[in-house]
Each structure stands twice: as C-alpha cells, then as structure tokens.
C-alpha cells in the first residue's frame, strides 16, 4: 500500500468519526463516555495523519 493510499484511508476514517461524533452529540440519549472515546480515536487518527504527512514531506 502506498503512503498516499494509507493517508487517504486514514482521512476517510477521520471524517467518518467526525460524522459519528456529530450524530452522537445530537442524540437525546448521548453517552458522554462514548463521545469522549470517539474524540480520542479521532485525535489519534489526526496525529497519525500528521506524522505520516511530515514523513512524506521529508522524503521529497
């Protein structure tokens, strides 16, 4: 798998988590712990995306 393909997959997962977070926030029965976990996962993905982009930048 190429680096760009991997970045694209991570970006799609990040966007999907954002949608899931927004849906969870707007649910009347929103579970704060679940939302916090989703946000933690989203942040982890963002950190991974940034790390890979930095790595890709040093390769060029």
Contact map, one row per residue, 1 for C-alpha under 8 A:
111011000000000000000000000000000000000000000000000000000000
111111000000000000000000000000000000000000000000000000000000
111111100000000000000000000000000000000000000000000100010000
011111110000000000000000000000000000000000000000000000000000
111111111000000000000000000000000000000000000000000000000000
111111111100000000000000000000000000000000000000000000000000
001111111110000000000000000000000000000000000000100110000000
000111111111000000000000000000000000000000000000000000000000
000011111111100000000000000000000000000000000000000000000000
000001111111110000000000000000000000000000001000100000000000
000000111111111000000000000000000000000000001100100000000000
000000011111111100000000000000000000000000000000000000000000
000000001111111110000000000000000000000000001000000000000000
000000000111111111000000000000000000000001001100000000000000
000000000011111111100000000000000000000000000000000000000000
000000000001111111110000000000000000000000000000000000000000
000000000000111111111000000000000000011011000000000000000000
000000000000011111111100000000000000000001000000000000000000
000000000000001111111110000000000000000000000000000000000000
000000000000000111111111000000000000010000000000000000000000
000000000000000011111111100000000010011000000000000000000000
000000000000000001111111110000000000000000000000000000000000
000000000000000000111111111000000000000000000000000000000000
000000000000000000011111111001100010000000000000000000000000
000000000000000000001111111001000010000000000000000000000000
000000000000000000000111111101000000000000000000000000000000
000000000000000000000011111111000000000000000000000000000000
000000000000000000000000011111000000000000000000000000000000
000000000000000000000000001111100000000000000000000000000000
000000000000000000000001111111110010000000000000000000000000
000000000000000000000001000011111110000000000000000000000000
000000000000000000000000000001111111000000000000000000000000
000000000000000000000000000000111111100000000000000000000000
000000000000000000000000000000111111110000000000000000000000
000000000000000000001001100001111111111000000000000000000000
000000000000000000000000000000011111111100000000000000000000
000000000000000000000000000000001111111110000000000000000000
000000000000000010011000000000000111111111000000000000000000
000000000000000010001000000000000011111111100000000000000000
000000000000000000000000000000000001111111110000000000000000
000000000000000010000000000000000000111111111000000000000000
000000000000010011000000000000000000011111111100000000000000
000000000000000000000000000000000000001111111110000000000000
000000000000000000000000000000000000000111111111000000000000
000000000110110000000000000000000000000011111111100000000000
000000000010010000000000000000000000000001111111110000000000
000000000000000000000000000000000000000000111111111000000000
000000000000000000000000000000000000000000011111111100000000
000000100110000000000000000000000000000000001111111110000000
000000000000000000000000000000000000000000000111111111000000
000000000000000000000000000000000000000000000011111111100000
001000100000000000000000000000000000000000000001111111110000
000000100000000000000000000000000000000000000000111111111000
000000000000000000000000000000000000000000000000011111111100
000000000000000000000000000000000000000000000000001111111110
001000000000000000000000000000000000000000000000000111111111
000000000000000000000000000000000000000000000000000011111111
000000000000000000000000000000000000000000000000000001111111
000000000000000000000000000000000000000000000000000000111111
000000000000000000000000000000000000000000000000000000011111
